[in-house]
Amino acid sequence: MVDFPLARLRGWAHPAGAGIRHQLLVIPSVICAAQASLTMVEGVAGAVAIEHQHGCAQLGGDAHLTEQVLVGLGTHPNVAGTLVVSLGCETVQGVGLHRTIVGRGQRAEFVGIQQAGGTGAAIRAGREALDRLRAAAASDQEVTFGWAELRIGVEAAWLGLAPAQARVFSSVIDRMCRAGATVIQAVPAGGDAVARWAQHTRGLPAPAPLGYATRPAVKGLHSMEAPRSRIAQKTGLAAAGAHVILSPLAEGLPAGCPVAPVAHVGIAPYARPFAADVDVMLEDAPSAGAAQAILEAIGAACRTETVLEALGTFEMAIHRIGPTM
């Protein structure tokens, strides 16, 4: 069992589900609306705007996947309300995106740049929409969380660690599952990641397969198809509804997520230079309490602002099936 009282974790009952953050999200349906979206949230407390390079000149599966990811983020349980910003002539139409988000129970607003008569008018309309969303979200009731109410996303980098370090992550996943949490493990196709995942899950509950950025229908352990990109893994896990994401930092830089706090585990020796930017360090020869320390870091990320949230640093990347024109 987990050795610290997560049952007292505070959350909010949002229209799209109970979450551990209480924020507003601005989603541009296309890259052309990204700058207007970023401008709308300037100086607006509790609101964040994402930016991405997609939504136009995409075909078939890629256009569908972009919409799926954006809907998943817009209906994330940590989001109290969503504003969709559209240019008006994009492939992934903002009107349809807004309609789908509302249809899944989320409170949402829509602003079209062309419909508003230009960027300046759209920014003003967007800020008014954020005011309405904030006023509506003020009535959301506070709730308490335990492990059984949490969905926890796990990036794939730990699958390639040395055996002693990998066993720590396997133990963490086992303990989270035993505590009743829903765990979504990103597993890249190709290479040896699938084989390593099969090896490390011996003795764990049988994982259920899950498509990229797909919300699990049942509790338990899930194996989510994922690209190799760490940022695209985070985005897919968030779109799948993970309240919090566990990130083993074995390469690259620490990177937050716009809708879910990220608990970074620095993998020694690589991450020692980033010690101030991670939430816990996993040494080359892990101590007996290493798994507990990671669980406590997850709990702390659920309760309070993470290092990267305090810095205001996050990234996102939507997986692409084929090349974009």
N, C-alpha and C positions, 0 to 999 in steps of 0.2 A: 504494500500500500504506500501511497504518497505520504510523506512525513510532515507536511505542513498544511494549515487549514485554508484551502482554496475556497471552501464553501462560503466564506464571507466576502468573496469577490463581488464588487459592485458592477452592475450593468444597467442597461436601459431597454425597455420594451419598445422596439421600433416597429413600424408597420410591416417591414419585410423580415422581422425576426429580432430576437433579443441579442444585443451586442455589448461589447466591453468598451467601446468608444461611442461618443455622441457627437458626430460631425456631419457637415454638409459636404456633398461632392458635386463638382461641376465637371461634366463630361462633354468634350467636343466630339461630335459625331464624325468629324473629318479633320485632318491636319490644318485645313484652311481656317478653322474656327478656334484653333488652339490659343493664339495670342489674345483674342478677345476673351476667352475663358480665363486665362491667367490674369488679365487685367481686372476682370469682374471680382476676383477674390482678394485683390490687394487691399490690405487693411481690414479685411472682414474676418474677425476672430472665429475659429472653429470651422472654417471653410477651406477646402483644398481643391485645386483644379489639376486634372491630369492632362498630359499631352502625349500624343502618339503620332506616328507617321502614316496612318492608314485611313480608310473610309472612302477613298476614291481610287479609281483605276485599278480596282481589284475584281477578280472574277470568281464565280462559283463558290468553292469551298472556302477560299480565303476571305471573301466578303462575308460569308456566313459566320466564319470563326471570329472575325473582328466584331461583328454584332453580338455574338454569344459572349465574348469576353466583356464587352462594354455593358451588356445587360447584367452579367454576373457581378461586375463592380458596382453598378448602379443599384442593385438589389442586395448588396452586402449587408449582413446583419449589424455591422458597426456603423452603418450610414443612416442618419435620421431623416435625410431628405436629399433628393438628387435633382440637379438642374441640367438638362440637356441643351447644348448650344449647337445650332446647325448653321451651315452656310446656305443650303437650300438646293444645291445642284449636285450633291455628292452621291456616291453609290450606296453607302450605308445611310439611308435617309433618317435625319434626326426626328422627324415626326413619327416614323414607325418605331424608332428606338424608344422614344418617350412613351408611346402607346404600349409597347411590350413591358416596359418597366412598371408602368401604372397597373397593367394587367396582372403583374405578379405581386401586387399588394403594396408597392412602395409609394410614398408620397413624392410627387415629382412635378417639376415645372418645365416649360419649354420656351426657348427664345430662338428665333430665326433671324440671322443677320440680314438676309435679303428681305424677309417679311417686315423687319423693323425699319427698313429704309437706310441701312448702313451700319457700320461698326459702332460709332459713337452712340447711336440710339439703342443698339442691341446691348451695349455695356450698361447703359442706364436701366434698361428693362431687366437685365440679368441681376443687377444689384437689388432692384425692387423685388424680384422673384426670390432672391436669397433672404430678404427681410421677411417675406411671407413664410418661407420654409422654416426659418428660425422661430418665428412666432408659433407656428403649428407644432414644432418639435418641443417647445417649452412644456407641453402637456404630457410628454412621454413619461411613463412611470418608471421609477427605479426598481430594479430587481436584483436578486443575488444569484451568483453562479457557483457551480461546483464543476469538477472534472467532467461529470456526465453530460453537462450542457455545452461543453466546448468542442469545437472542431479545430484541430491543430494540424497545420501543414508542415511538412518536413522536406527541405531541399535534399538533393541527391548526393551532394559531395561526400558525405560520410561513407558512401558505399565503396569508395576507392581508398579509404584510409588504411593504415596499418592495423593488423588484427586487434591489438589491445585497445586502440581508440575506437574502432568500429564496434567492438563488444559493448562499449559504454553506450553508444547510440542505440544499439539493439536492446539493451536493458532499459533505456529511457522509454522507447516505444512500447516495450512489454509492460512497463509499469503504468504508462498512460492508458493503455488498453484495459488493463486490469482494473483501473480506477473508473472505467466507463466512458472515457473520452472517445471521440471519433478522430482517427488519425489518418491523414491523407499524405501518403509518401509519393513524391515525384520520382519516377524511374525512367530515365532516358532510354529510348529504343536504340538498338545497335550497340556495338562494343561488348563489354562484359558486365555492364550495369545490371542487366536482367538476371544474369547468373549469380552475381554477388548478392542481389536482393533475395533471390531464392535461398541462397546459402544462409544469409543472416536472419531469415524469417523462420528457420527451423525452430520449432518449439513455440512460435507465436501463433495467434489465431490466423486461419487462412485468410489472406487478403483478397478483397473483392476488386476486380478490374474496374477502372474508371477512365473515361475519356478526358482529354485535356480540357481544363476549365469547366468541368461538369460537376454540378452539385450532387453529392451522394444522397441516395434516397433512404438509406438506412444507416444506423450507427455501426461502429466497428472499425476495422483496419481496411484501408483502401490503397490500391496501387494505381497512381494516376500516370497515364502516358504523358511524357514530357520531352521537350527538346533539351539539348545540352546547356543552353544558355541559362545561367543562374537567374538573371532578371526575368526571363520569360517563364521560368519555373515559378518564381514568386507571383508573377501576374496570374498564371494559371491557377495556383493554389488559392489566391485571393478570390478569383472569379468563381472558384469552387466553394466559396463560403468559409474558408478558414478564418477563425477569429484571430488567431495568432500564428506566426510562422517561425519555425526553428531553422536557423541558417548556419550550417557549418562553414566557417570561413577558412577554406583551404587554398583559395586562389582569388585574385581580383581584390576589389575594395569592398568594405561594408556598404550595403545598399538597403535602404528602407523600402517600405511599400505604402502607397497612398491611403489604403483603407484598413490595413491590418498591422499591428505592431510586430516588429521582427526581433526575436531574441537571437543575437549573434553569439555563436560559440567559436572563439578563436582557436584554430587548430595549430598547436605548436609543432615545429618551430616557425612555420610560415607567418602566423598572425601576430607574433610578439611585437613587431613594430607598430601594430594597430591596437595595442592593448587598451588604450584609452577609448577606443571606438567600439569595443565589443563588450558584451554583458558578462561573459564568463570565459575562462581560458581552459582548454583541454590540453594537458601536457603530453609529452611523448610517452611517458610512463604514467598513465592515469592513476590517481589515488583511489582508495576504496570508496571515497565519497564523491567521485566525479559525476556519477549519474544523478545523485541527489542535488548536486550543485546546478546541473543543467535544468532539472525540474524546478528548482527554486528560481532560476533565471526566467523560465517560462512564466511562473507565477508572478514574478515581479513585473514582467512585460505586460501581463494582463491587468495589473493593478495600477501601475504608474507609467509615466512617460519614459520611453526607452532613450538610449543615448542618441540615436539618429533622429527620433522624433524631436528631441530637444534642439538638435542642429537644424531641423527642418529639411532633412535630406532624404529623398526617396527617388526611385527610378521605376519605370515600367517598360515592358516590351511585349508586344503581342506576337505569338508564334505565327509563322507564315508557312503554309503548305507548299506554295510554289512562288516563283518570282513575281514581284509587283511591276506593273508596266510603268 
